[in-house]
Amino acid sequence: MSRTFLACLSVLLVAVPSRAQETEDKDPIAALGPADLEHGKLLFRAHCARCHGYEGQGGEGPSLARPNLRNAPDGPALFGVIQNGIPTRGMPGAWQIGDREIWQVAGYVRSLGRSTVVPSGDAERGRAVYERAGCAACHTVRGAGGALGPELSAVGASRGAGYLRESIVDPGAALPPALWPEAPGFSDYLPVRVVTRAGREMLGMRVNEDAFTLQFRDAAGGFHSFDKRDLKTLEKQTRMSLMPSYANALSASELDDLVAYLASLRGRE
Amino acid sequence: MLVCAITLTPALSAQVPYDRLLRADREPANWLTYSGDYRSHRFSRLDQLTPENVARLRPVWVHQTDNSKVETTPIVVDGLMYVTEPPSTVTALDARTGRPLWSWSPTMPKDVLYLGFPPTNRGVAVLDSMVFVGTLDAHLVALDARSGALRWDIVVADNSVGYAMTLAPLAIDGKVIVGVSGAEAGIRGFIDAYDVESGERLWRFWTVPAAGEPGSDTWGGDSWQTGGGSTWLTGSYDPDLGLIYWGIGNPAPDWNGDSRPGDNLYTCSLVALHEATGELAWYFQFTPHDTHDWDANQIPVLVDAEIAGRTRRLVVMANRNAFYYVLDRTTGEYLRARQYAKQTWAERLDARGRPIVLPKTEPSEEGTLVWPSLQGATNWFSPSYSPSTGLFYVAVREMGAVYYKSETAYRPGAFFLGGGEQALSGDHASGAVRALRSTSGELVWEFPLHSPPWAGVLATAGGLVFGGSEEGNFFALDAVSGQALWQFQTGGPVRANPISYALDGVQHVAIAAGRGLFVFALP
C-alpha cells in the first residue's frame, strides 16, 4: 500500500516538498471542488463514521473536528493515515477506496477542522472530580493510580467527548476495542464469569481468548490461564463492565468537568 | 535430455504424469494437486492418525517466510514439498526436514496492482516434470520441478487494469487451467487453458458475455465491458464427463447494481466447461444481480451419492451467500439446497434454486444491515468431503455487516466498487466448523470458533478433521462427533488449507500459519 502512496505523491506533486516549498506545489486538497467534498462526506459516513462519529465529533475514535490532527500535520500525512490506518491504535486502512476517493475524504476531514468541537466543562475542576470520585483506584494517569482498568494518560487523544461521557455513565456500552492486530472488533475488559469443573466461581475480565483457551484477570487483578475444557461455565457479560456507572454519583456539571479533564489528557503531544 | 534422465536418482525425480494425477487418491503418501484429487474432496486416505493417538501429534519442522500473508496449500511429490510464498515465490523443500532445495521469484513491477485482496499466492500445480505458478502480475510460469529453472513465462492478462493471479493452477492432460482476480477493478473475467509444453493458449471462456452472445441480455447497456466475474479459485475436473467446474465471482461495481440491470450472467455462478474446447456445458447462478460481493469462488466438490434411491453424479458447494447447494454435475440440474449459516437476505430458494430476495436488503446510502457480511458464510478456503462419514465439512463465518451504496465511475486500474461495508466483527461475530450431510446440507454437528475463520479443513480416513483459526489454533476434531481432540497454538492466523502426506509410513499433516509452514507427525 505504501507503494501506491508513493506513486500517488509523485503524480500529484511537482517535487518532493520541503516545508518551504509546500505552498508553491499543487495541494490536492486545495484543488478539490464542492462535488468532491460532498462525495468525501458520503465516503466518510460509509467508512469512517462508525468510529469518528457521523459529524466527525469522535466516538470510539478521536474527534476530527479540530484544526490540527496530531497524526496528520499535512495533506500527504492525512492521505497516508486514511490509506494505511494506524494499526497500533486500532484504526484500519481504507482498502476499499482508491486514491482519488481518499483525497476527497481528506478534504472533507479538513473541512471538519474548521468547526472545532470543545467539551463544555472545566478541565481543572474535572481533575478534582476525578480525585474525589476515586477513579485512581482502578485507572492510571501519568504514572499514578491502579492498573485494573485502562490507562487514561492519553485517552483524550484517542476518544471523542461523547464516548468519554458514555464510558462514565454507561461503561458497558463503551468497552474499549482490543488492539490485537488479528482481533478486529473485540472488546477489551469484557466482564466474564467462570465456574471451573472443580466448582470455583470467579468474576473478572477477559484478557484474550481463542476456541480452546481463555486468559483471564480476576477482580483483584490476579492472572489465570484456562483451558476451556476445565470450565463448566464461561459467561460473557456483554453490555456490562466491572466499572460501575457514575451517572447517579455525579451532578451534571461535575460530569461535564470530568469529561473536559479526560479530554485534556492527550499524552505526549 | 536422455542423459539427464539416466543420471537422476529415482528418489529425487519428480515425475508426475497425468496418469498419477488421475489416480491421486491411490497414493495418499503424496498430495499431488491443490484439492488432493480432481474431485476436490480434500480427503486423505492415510489412517495412521486416529482419535486415539492424535493427542500426541507434535511439530516436526517449521519453514518460515519473510511475509505474514501466507495462504499456500503445499504440494508433496515423492519427498519434495512445493510451497508458494507471498507474493509469487515458489520454494521447493525437503518434505522430511523442511530444508529449502530451490526457490524462484518473478521480477514484478514495484507498483503491481492487487485491488481487493492480499498480495498472496495459494499454491502451484505439478504435471510431468514441471511446476506451474500464477503470479500477482498475471503471468503464468512453468518451472522445472527439479531445479526451479524457468521453462516458459507468458502474460495472461494486463495487471495495469487490475488483472492479477493468486490461485493455484489446475493441471490436467496436456493443459493447465487458470483464472484471474480483479473484479473490484472492473475487469472482464475469464478462464484460460494453456498447453503445458509451449505455454500457448488453447482456449478462453469469458465469464461475462459480449453483446450479442448468449447471456448478454442479462447486462444492461455496455456494463458487460467492466462486468467483473473473476475466476480466482481453483476448480474441479471430472475426466469421465470431460468437464471442468469453476466458480465465478461478483459483478462490478460490487455494491451498486444500478448501471448493470439484469441477472448479470455468469457472475456468482458455477460453470461446467468442456475441457477440450472451453465451451460452456451448463451454468447455475447462485446469486443473480449480486450487490453484496458474494462471489461463487468456492470449491466445487464432486460426489457420487444416492438421492431418492438412485446414484447421482453430484457437485456440492457451500456458497458464500449462506446456502449449501446440491446439483447434478452432468446437467447442472438443481436438486436441493439448504441454509447452513445465518442469512437475512432471502426468504427462500424457489423450485429451481433461484433466491426469492427479501425487500430492503440491498446496500443503501444510509447503510443496510444484512447477514452474511461481504466475506460470506464461507469463502475460498477449502471444505472437505469424507467418503467414510458421508459428511461435508466446512469452515463457517457468522458475521453480519452494514452495506453502503454510493456513486462510482470506472477508471482502468482503480477500485470500481460503488459503496462500502462495515462488518459487525469481534464479539458480534463468531465462526464454526460444521459437518453437513453431503446430500442434503442438514447440520450434523458443529464446533464453535472464537471468530470467523479464514482456514480450510481436511478430513482423513483415520477419522479426523483438521482445521485452523484466526487466533492461531491448528486443531483436530473427531470426524463423527466433532469433539476437539488436539490443538496447537501456532502463534499466527491460519489462512490456508491443511494437507496430509506420508514418509516411510509415517503420516504428516502440514498447514501454513502466520508466516510459517508447520508440519506435524506422531513422535
Contacts between the chains, C-beta under 8 A, distances in Angstrom:
chain1	res1	chain2	res2	distance
A	3	B	110	5.7
A	3	B	111	5.3
A	4	B	111	6.9
A	7	B	111	5.3
A	39	B	406	7.6
A	39	B	407	7.4
A	42	B	365	7.0
A	42	B	406	5.3
A	43	B	406	6.9
A	43	B	420	7.5
A	45	B	404	7.8
A	46	B	367	7.3
A	46	B	404	3.8
A	46	B	406	6.4
A	46	B	419	6.6
A	46	B	420	4.1
A	46	B	422	7.6
A	47	B	404	8.0
A	47	B	420	5.2
A	47	B	422	7.5
A	50	B	422	5.3
A	95	B	116	7.6
A	96	B	415	6.9
A	96	B	417	6.1
A	96	B	420	5.1
A	96	B	421	7.4
A	97	B	415	6.3
A	97	B	417	7.6
A	97	B	420	7.4
A	98	B	411	7.8
A	98	B	414	4.5
A	98	B	415	4.2
A	99	B	414	7.5
A	100	B	411	7.9
A	100	B	414	7.4
A	101	B	415	7.6
A	177	B	426	7.3
A	178	B	426	7.7
A	182	B	470	5.6
A	182	B	471	7.1
A	182	B	493	5.0
A	183	B	426	7.2
A	183	B	451	7.2
A	183	B	470	7.8
A	183	B	471	7.8
A	184	B	423	8.0
A	184	B	425	4.9
A	184	B	426	6.5
A	185	B	423	7.5
A	185	B	424	7.5
A	185	B	425	3.2
A	185	B	426	2.7
A	185	B	427	7.3
A	185	B	428	6.9
A	185	B	429	7.2
A	186	B	425	7.8
A	186	B	426	4.0
A	186	B	427	5.9
A	186	B	451	7.8
A	187	B	426	6.4
A	187	B	427	5.7
A	190	B	427	6.9
A	209	B	450	5.7
A	209	B	471	7.6
A	210	B	450	5.1
A	210	B	469	6.2
A	210	B	471	3.5
A	210	B	472	7.1
A	210	B	473	5.5
A	210	B	489	7.7
A	211	B	447	7.7
A	211	B	448	6.7
A	211	B	449	5.0
A	211	B	450	5.1
A	211	B	469	5.6
A	211	B	471	7.0
A	211	B	473	5.6
A	211	B	475	7.2
A	211	B	484	7.8
A	211	B	487	7.6
A	212	B	473	5.9
A	212	B	475	7.2
A	212	B	484	6.9
A	212	B	487	5.0
A	213	B	489	7.9
A	236	B	427	7.1
A	238	B	427	6.1
